[in-house]
């Protein structure tokens, strides 16, 4: 839902923070840059990190991979393709800082062990 709001109301929304939510919208043409930080677990069995249907899914939604959602917003916000990666214990933080605006795209996750 937050991705859809950012797509349709980017002139009124400065940032979104999807938690276990990817962008399942066919057409998205935001007029403004949007700060995005996405939280998702790589072992999620409801909404798989790599997309598709989870074995414990509560809906029949074919989830978009997390990386596709991040790549869309990085392109939209004119960020670099390669992130700056930091680790805090088991948590990995990827950050794409845009070249011209303050609309960083970030992803935080715990890799599968």
C-alpha positions in Angstrom: 0.0 0.0 0.0 2.8 2.5 0.8 4.4 1.9 -2.6 1.1 2.7 -4.3 0.7 5.9 -2.2 4.2 7.0 -3.2 3.4 6.3 -6.8 0.2 8.2 -6.8 0.8 10.9 -4.2 4.5 11.7 -4.4 3.8 15.4 -4.3 2.3 14.9 -0.9 4.4 12.1 0.5 8.1 12.6 1.3 8.9 9.0 2.5 7.6 5.5 2.7 8.7 2.6 5.0 7.3 -0.7 3.6 7.7 -3.5 6.1 7.5 -6.9 4.3 5.9 -5.1 1.4 7.1 -5.0 -2.2 5.8 -3.0 -5.1 3.1 -5.0 -7.0 1.9 -2.1 -9.2 2.1 -2.3 -13.0 2.2 1.4 -13.6 4.0 3.8 -11.3 5.0 7.2 -12.4 5.7 9.4 -9.3 6.2 13.1 -10.1 8.6 13.7 -7.1 11.4 11.8 -5.5 10.5 9.7 -2.5 12.7 8.5 0.4 12.3 4.7 0.7 13.5 2.4 3.4 12.3 -1.2 3.1 12.4 -3.9 5.8 12.1 -7.5 4.8 13.3 -10.9 6.1 15.0 -13.2 3.6 13.4 -16.2 5.4 9.8 -14.9 5.2 7.5 -17.7 4.2 4.5 -15.5 3.7 5.9 -12.9 1.3 9.1 -14.4 -0.1 12.2 -12.1 -0.3 12.9 -13.4 -3.8 9.3 -13.0 -4.9 6.5 -15.5 -5.8 4.2 -17.3 -3.6 5.2 -18.2 0.0 4.4 -21.6 1.4 2.6 -19.9 4.3 1.0 -17.1 2.3 -2.3 -15.7 3.4 -3.2 -14.5 -0.1 -2.8 -15.5 -3.7 -0.6 -12.5 -4.4 2.5 -13.2 -6.5 5.0 -11.0 -4.7 7.5 -8.9 -6.5 11.1 -9.6 -5.4 12.5 -7.1 -2.9 15.5 -6.3 -5.3 13.0 -5.3 -8.1 11.3 -2.9 -5.7 14.6 -1.4 -4.6 15.9 -1.2 -8.2 12.7 0.7 -9.3 13.1 3.4 -6.6 16.8 3.7 -7.1 16.2 4.4 -10.8 13.3 6.7 -9.9 15.3 8.7 -7.4 18.4 8.8 -9.6 20.6 6.9 -7.2 23.7 4.9 -7.9 23.3 1.2 -8.9 25.6 -0.1 -6.3 24.7 0.5 -2.6 26.9 1.3 0.3 26.6 -1.8 2.5 27.0 -1.8 6.3 26.4 -4.7 8.7 25.2 -4.4 12.3 25.5 -7.9 13.8 23.2 -10.1 11.6 21.5 -7.1 10.0 22.6 -5.8 6.6 21.9 -2.2 5.6 22.2 -1.3 1.9 22.0 2.5 1.1 21.6 4.1 -2.3 22.2 7.9 -2.0 20.9 9.9 -5.0 23.1 12.2 -6.9 21.1 15.3 -6.7 18.3 15.1 -4.1 17.7 14.0 -0.6 15.7 10.8 -1.4 17.8 7.9 -0.2 16.7 4.4 -1.0 17.6 1.9 1.8 17.1 -1.8 2.5 17.6 -3.6 5.8 17.5 -7.3 6.1 18.9 -10.4 7.9 20.5 -12.8 5.3 19.5 -16.5 5.4 21.9 -18.5 7.4 
